[in-house]
Amino acid sequence: MTELMRDPTPVTTGPEILALAYKRASSEEQLKGYGLHVQDDELRAWEAADARHTIIEVFSDEGVSGSLDCRPAMLRLEERAREGKANRIVVPKVDRVGRTARAAFNWAWRMQDIGVHFISVEERIDTSTELGWTMFQQHVLFSEMEWNRIRRRTVDGRNKKIECGGWPGGPAPYGYRIEGKGQKGSFLVVHEEEARVILEAVTLLVDGKKGYEDVAVELNRLEMYTRSGRPWTANNLYQRMHSETFDGYTTYRKTNRGHREKATKLHEDRTPVHGDPVHISVPRILTPDRTGELKVTLKERSIGKPRKPARIYGLSGHIVSDCGLVYVGGGRTGQRAYRCQGNSSTKSGCGCTNLDAIETEDAVWSVVAELLTNKVILSALAEGEFTSLPGDRDKYLERQQRLGTSIEKQRKLIEDAVPEYIKAGMEPAVATAATRRLLEEVESWEKQLGEVQHWLSEYEQTQDRANAIMSLVHSPQESTVNLDAVGKARIFDTLRIVVFPAKGRFVKRSGAPCAVTAWHHATGTRVPPDLSETQWEASREVIAQYHGTRHFSMTRLDLRQALNGMLHRLRHGAEWSETEPWGHPETIRQRQGVWFRSGAWQALMEHLTSDGQGTATYRHPTIPPLHVVSEVLSRGLPHASLPN
């Protein structure tokens, strides 16, 4: 029955074993003494024990958990193995391959499919034999059980503390403080000062019938600020007034806190990694009756209000900040922006610059739109996706069929054959032991079948993405010209666009905007070239229509030179102080203002650009330079960066 599970394909044609060695140590294992140097000794001892053993190259993952399916050194080793120069991968212990079935089996299967098998020094396992493969399966499942047991013990200890009314860790909810902080018996008590703020806010909302904005203003006037000492806003006051603590509990391991630094770690299905959410009882700040009145008031405020249209943030999660976190969309109406999550994960914030949503989306889309015009690159991207997932689909389908058949036969054996043996006189204790052994095999196969099906599911998703890219190849170029926000977001996701703002804090231009510059931007009026003496004579006539001829004799400025300085500033975005080569900067600035307010400037620009000449008015950047990368492109082609 085990033969149905393994795919035995021994690759050695002779006694020589050419191996790639792999060692791995998590941070905790290094502290406990099983670091990389210990594993080095074990690998050297294995090589020295037999002249037929040769280690070609050693790959090391330091401080990396064995629960991860993809590790840097492991992936490099896999690339080397595909060169065909080795017939084994040697590891000090089976759990170096992976601490979970998903991490271990998938790597073992991928290597098995290209004819490379595993040797484990400590357990004396060689997976090129039937016995070796069976032992490998058993050790993988045992390793995962041990890993889960350690995790469960940690979680159970924390849960036991919670059940006894203790506080497991992290900041206390608003209105509470931690009593005995840093000790095993810590718990939550009411924070008197914050409780007074809550009571005042509830009074203003319920009894005073005030709105959130008015309540925030009143609290700030009374110097009743937030925990961080900042003034209240309608938004953070809204959050506080909808707190679950008013019902006498708070939730540990919340699943709706996004990707903040201390957010609950979640599986792909959004369930917590380290245990289910737990309700912790807390002392009530409001009486049950007062809580009911507050809920009625909050509900009345939400009734009859038109729901705001959903705003699309197509780059949310695609922008990676200097601090390592990602940007998400947010902002009030008319102020759409992307904000780094690091600015909300700590009191001081990470300091990463907020990005104007429209400017950022337009800048990134201009880069992506250029890529969409290159059908050759898109075709290569699609091909790269088709071949990106390591492993052989046909062999995974064979494994799925073989494991399914084995499980079905084994279950039938347990249901039909074992009872017949008992009827024929088999001792009940023997039958029970045999049944237990058969069920253990079924459990092992079902575990492997689940991992096979997970890989096939990922494969299908990858193929769907590749097909989506191919549809872009065959779509007419016009179809992507006028895409709405939803369509653009879909393409950002398909191409796995990643955006890196330039490092360092970006400082936007300060001060009041120049009215002349704003007019040029709004009207699209171009900036003409510098004026010659001949052009200036015609321009004088235009200006004289608004100011008369005396206007030209009442200044010490060379007005032609001054005008050329004004045009230089508009073309290059220069400061007024930089116009000194053309005359006194402040006098030039004032003269431009006079012309603009009278309408002379507008008429002059119309005259000077009537022949179609001129350049666009300089726009000061409102966002830092963006480095745009496609993760699909980085796998499918030699260059990861898109032109920008």
Secondary structure, DSSP 8 states (H G I E B T S, - for coil): -THHHH------SSS-EEEEEEEEE-HHHHHTT--HHHHHHHHHHHHHT-TTEEEEEEEEEES--TT-S--HHHHHHHHHHTTT--SEEEESSGGGT-SSHHHHHHHHHHHHHTT-EEEETTTTEETTSHHHHHHHHHHHHHHHHHHHHHHHHHHHHHHHHHHTT---SS---TTEEEETTTSTT-EEEE-HHHHHHHHHHHIIIIIS---HHHHHHHHHHTT---TTS----HHHHHHHHT-GGGGTEEEES-S-STT-TT---B-TTS-BTTS--EEEE---SS-HHHHHHHHHHHHHHHTT---------TTTTTBB-TTS-BEEEE-STT--EEEETHHHHSSS------EEHHHHHHHHHHHHHHHHT-HHHHHHHHHHHHTTS-S-HHHHHHHHHHHHHHHHHHHHIIIIIHHHHHHTT--HHHHHHHHHHHHHHHHHHHHHHHHHHHHHHHHHHHHHHHHHHHHHHHS-GGGGTT--HHHHHHHHHHTTEEEEE-SS------S---HHHHHHHHHT--B-----HHHHHHHHHHHHHHH-GGGGTS-SS-HHHHHHHHHHHHHHT--GGGGGGGS-HHHHHHHHHHHHHHTHHHHHHHHHTTTS--B------SS--EEEEEHHHHHHSS--B---
